[in-house]
Amino acid sequence: MKNTSRRDFLKLVGASGAGLFACAGAAQAHEGMRINNDELGMLYDATKCVGCKACMSACKRVNSDYGSLSYEKAKFDSDGLWDAPSDLSGSTRTLIKLFKESAKSWSYVKYSCMHCQKPSCVSVCPVSAMTKEPVTGIVDYNKNTCIGCRYCQVACPYNIPKFQWEKALPQIVKCDLCKNTNLREKGISACAETCPTGAIKFGKRKELLEEAQIRLKDNPDKYIAHIYGEHEGGGTNHLYLASMPFNKLGLPDIKPEAPAEFSEKIQHTIYKGFIAPVALYSALCFIAVKNMKGNQGKGDDANGKDHHKEDK
Amino acid sequence: MAHSEDYQKLEGKIFTKSFFILLAVVLVGFFFVGVRFVKGIGAVSNMSDGYPWGIWITYDVATGTAIACGGYAVAILVYIRNRMQYHPLIRSAILTSMFGYGLAGFSVMVDLGRPWNAYNFFIPSKWQANSAMFEVALCVMAYSTVLIIEFIPAILTSIENSKWTRMNAIRNWLHPRIAPDQKTMTDTLEAVRLGAAWLKPRLNKVLIFFIVLGITLPTMHQSSLGSLLLIASTKLHPLWHTGFLPLLFLINCVFIGYSIAILESIISCFSFHRPYEVEELSGLAGLVPYVTVIWLSVVIGDLVHRNQLNAALKWDFYSCFFMAEFLLIAVGSLLLFSKKLRRSPRWLFVSASLIVLGGALYRFNVYLIGFNPGKGWHYFPSFGEVMVTVGIVALEILAYKVFVALFPVLPSAAGHGRKAPGRVQAPAGAPQREADFNGTLSPIPVQYKTAIETQN
C-alpha cells in the first residue's frame, strides 16, 4: 500500500512537472508581437539636448495638481528657490541627467515613462489601475483604483513608476504624456512643447521612427547607430537617440521580447479557461470522498489506519 | 469525520510570563504599524523605489505563507494519500496555517499604500487576470476563509462542552445594574449551544469539500507566488529567474509545509511538556527527502538547461546565497534519509530546521537577495520594519498559545500516546502523564484496541 501510493505520488508530481516543462517551453517560443506605430510617443535626441531642464519645470507647472507633483528642495537650498530632484520620485515625472565619462565624452539624458507597446506595469496591476489606451497608446495610472501594492515598480524594467513613500495617503507617480492637461488643451506634451532646442519631438511612433532613421543616416558619426526603444522590451513609444552607449546613460539592455509576454504566457498556460484549477479540484474531491467512504466502509477491522472513522 | 476524540485542550494557565513578553513585542510592532499609517511607509521602512518590496512582502507574505503550508501539506497526506494515522496532526497544522495566512493578510494591509481601494478586488470590471498578484490575492483571501471554516468544528466542540465559568464569573463581577439577567444569559447560552450542536453534524458532512478546496487553493497561489517574479526578467538574477519559478515555489511550499508540521509538533510538545509524536513525525519525515530531491533536481536541471551552472559556482555574492540555500536543503534531506535519525526528535528537529531555513532562504533569494533593480539601489530592513514583522510573528505565537488552551487542537495524549523507542522523556517538572501510555508499540490507540478486542 505504501509503495503504491508513493509511486502514485511521484507520478502526480512528474505529470505536473512535465506540464510545467511544456509551458516553459511554449514560453520560449517567441511569437512576433504586433506593434502599433500609430500610437503617440516622443523622440528624445540626446545630442540636441542642452540640459536647460525647461521640460522638467514645464512638466511640474502643468501637472502639479493633477499628477500630485511638488517641488523638491536641495540640501544647500534652505529657502527652496530651486526645484532640485535627484531622481524620478513621488514628486517628479521627468528628469534630465548629465552623464560625464570624460571632459569630451558626456551626454544629457531625459527620463520619463517609456509608454511601452506591451507594458509590464499594465500586465501586472491586479486591479487595472494601470491601463494602456487603445488608440493613443498612453500608459495611464488611475489613483482611484490603485491599491498601492507597488507591483508595477517591481515589474518595470526602466524603474519608472515612483511611489510617495513619505505620504500617509500615497500614490504612484508616472508620466501620462500630459493626457489630462497639456495634451488635451494643446495636443502636445508640455516637455516637447517647451523644449527650446527641439531635442524632444512629439508625434506618432511611425513619424518618430522615420525621423530618427533620417537623422542616423544624415549624421552617422554623431550617433550610436541604434534607436533605443525601437525593439527594446517589445518596443516603446518613447524613443532615444544618443552619442553614447545607452546602457551608460542608465537605459538598461533589454531583450526584444517584452517581459510581460514571457510571464503572461506561463500564467495563461496554467490558467487557460480556468480548466486546470477546476479539474484539479474535481479530481481531488473524487479521491478524498472515495478515501473517506473507504474508511467508513471498512468498519472496525483491525486496520490501524481506520481508527478515526467514528463520528461524534 | 468529527474525530473530536483525537484532540484535547491544553490544560494550564493562559496568562503566563511568556504571554506577557510576547504581548510586549506585539505592542512594539503595533506602535510602528501606527507610525506607518500616520506618517507614511517611508517613515518606518527602508523600502525605496528600487526595492518596492521589503521584508513585509518577502517574509510575511512570500515566506510566511509557505511556513503556514503545514495545513496544506498534511491535508494532502491525510485526505488525498489516505494516511489517516496523521490525522491527529492536522488540527494544529490548520490552526498555524490560519494564523499564518491571516497575519500575512494583515501585513499586506500594512504594506499596501492605498488599502482603502482594496475593495476593487471584488469588482469584476477591475479584474486583471494577467496579473499573478490578482490570482494570489483572491486565492489567499479564499483560502483564509476556508481555513476558518476548517477550524470551526473545534470551536463548535468547545461551545458544546463549555460550562461558561469565565463568562459567569465576569457577569458576577459586573455591577448588578449593568449585568445581564441571569436567566436571559443562561437561555441565550443554551440557544448558542443548541445552535452549535445543530450546525456541527451538518458542517461535518460538507467539510470534506472545503478541505479539498483548502488543497486546491494553495496549489494555485503558492505557484503564483513564484509567477510574481517572472516579469522581473531584467532585475532578478539569472540563477533564480526561470520559467520554472511557479513549479519550484509549489514544491518548495510542500517540503516547507511538512518540515514545519514536524517542527511545530516537536516545539509544542517540548514547551507544553507533552510526549513527542515520534510515530507520526518519523513517517512524515520519511516523505520530505523525496520532495526535496525532486526540487533539487528541477533546480539543477533548469540551471543546466539555461547554461547558468557556472554562475552557481562563481562564488560571488549571488552564488554564495544560492549555495547556502541549496546546501541547507540538501543536508537536511540527507539526514532524513537515515531511518535511525528520523526516529530521534533531536535530529528530526535539526533536519527539519535546516530544510525550513533553506526553503525560506530560497524565497528570500528570489524576492530580495537576487533582486537587483540597477545601480545605486540598496536595501536593508530598518528597525521599525523588522519590529512590525517580529510583532506579527509574536502575535501568531500568542494566538496559537491562547487557542490551544481554549479549543481542542493538540493531539490527544490519551488518544494516541505510546512509548516509542526513540521517544525523549518529558522535561522535569512536566505533568505526569506516564500513566496514560499503554506501553506498547502498536500504532492503534488503546481505546480502539480494547474496542476491537471486545468485538472479537
Interface residues (C-beta under 8 A of the other chain):
Chain A: S5 R6 D8 F9 L10 V13 S16 G17 L20 F21 C23 A24 A27 Q28 D87 L88 S89 S120 S123 V124 C125 P126 V127 S128 A129 K143 N144 T145 C146 I147 G148 C149 R150 Y151 Q153 V154 A155 P157 N159 P161 K162 F163 Q164 W165 E166 K167 A168 L169 P170 Q171 I172 G250 P252 I254 K255 P259 A260 F262 S263 E264 I266 Q267 H268 I270 Y271 P277 L280 Y281 L284 C285 I287 A288 V289 N291 M292 G294 N295 D300 A302 G304 K305 D306 H307 H308 K309 E310 D311 K312
Chain B: M1 A2 H3 S4 E5 D6 F37 V38 K39 G40 I41 G42 A43 M47 S48 D49 G50 P52 W53 Y79 I80 R81 N82 R83 M84 Q85 H87 D111 L112 G113 R114 P115 N117 A118 N120 F121 S125 K126 W127 Q128 A129 N130 S131 A132 M133 F134 E135 A137 P201 N204 I208 F209 I211 V212 L213 I215 T216 T219 M220 S223 S224 S227 L228 L229 L230 I231 A232 S233 T234 K235 T242 G243 F244 P246 L247 L250 I251 Y290 V291 I294 V298 P373 G374 K375 S442 P443 I444 P445 Y448 A451 I452 Q455
